[in-house]
Amino acid sequence: MIDRPLACLFFGLLATSLSLVPLVASEPARHLTSTGTEKRDLRFFDDDTLVYCEQVGPRQLALVKLTLSTGASERLHPDATTNEFEPAFSPDRDYEAFVQNLGNLNLRLAIRRRDTGETAEFREGGFSGARGPTFTPDGRRVLYAYPEEGRQPIWSCDLQCQNRNRLIDSSGINNWPSVTPDGTTLIFGSTRDGNFEIYSADLSGETVVRLTDHPRQDIRPRLSSDGRQIAFTSSRDGNYEIFVMNLDGSRLRRITQHAERDDYPAWHPDGRLAWVAERDGRFDIHLISITP
């Protein structure tokens, strides 16, 4: 007799492999960096500018701005003394949001007006903090994850970190919110069903649809600029790889296949895909054109 949990796992993996569509790159990956230092949290500011978090010292994580056309990079906030990560930018590029580490696992959400430097902060205190900020398509609110009472809902606030609304709430951890350009659909990751999977919901949080179903982790979903595709990281093949699927979860295809880690996907405005690739223990950013 076949053990039922083992059989379920086998047939689940079989179904996944049958539904996996191979993806053909239209050109080799372009290497955007060569420093080899740890990197994470990629976010395109515009067609020629990529912002990401990089380890710039033994205990320092900083936001770095890379110009694609020249390869030049510089600190986004040269005077920052705290660790900063998870950048996001409003569609009009007037505001930026990011997370600061104040020490002792205390993470603060900062929303900053870029021309004046005026900064609003959300900080509840204690050993917790906001994660995964992103702007709504109209640029008027920021979505983020924040733990409360043993679970982690997804919230929204205005540009002054006021007028908070709870959008997604469930048992477990909800994180990495992303909103479609028409403002109707929210994509996020959640452990509500036991392990991290990718979900979609309307902005009321009432209609939630599970998009992935695998015993391994599916994390860090990121919507393409046109809102038609979702890139995410998955450990379903034994290590972290980059996958892409349609907005409704169909046409799953794997972008990377390497023994080392591929993580933190980000869409270029023109539809190319960037991610952090570990090769020979070094971490650098790759950019590739993919077949739609």
Secondary structure, DSSP 4 states (H G I P E B T S, - for coil): ---HHHHHHHHHHHHHHHHPPP--BSSPPEE-------EEEEEEEETTEEEEEEEEETTEEEEEEEETTT--EEESSTT--SEEEEEEE-TTSSEEEEEEE-STT-EEEEEEETTT--EEEE---SS-B-EEEEE-TTSSEEEEE--BTTBB-EEEEETTS-S-EEEE--SSBEEEEEE-TTS-EEEEEE-TTSS-EEEEEETTS-SEEE----SS-EEEEEE-TTSSEEEEEE-TTSS-EEEEEETTS-S-EE----SS-EEEEEE-TTS-EEEEEEETTEEEEEEE-B--
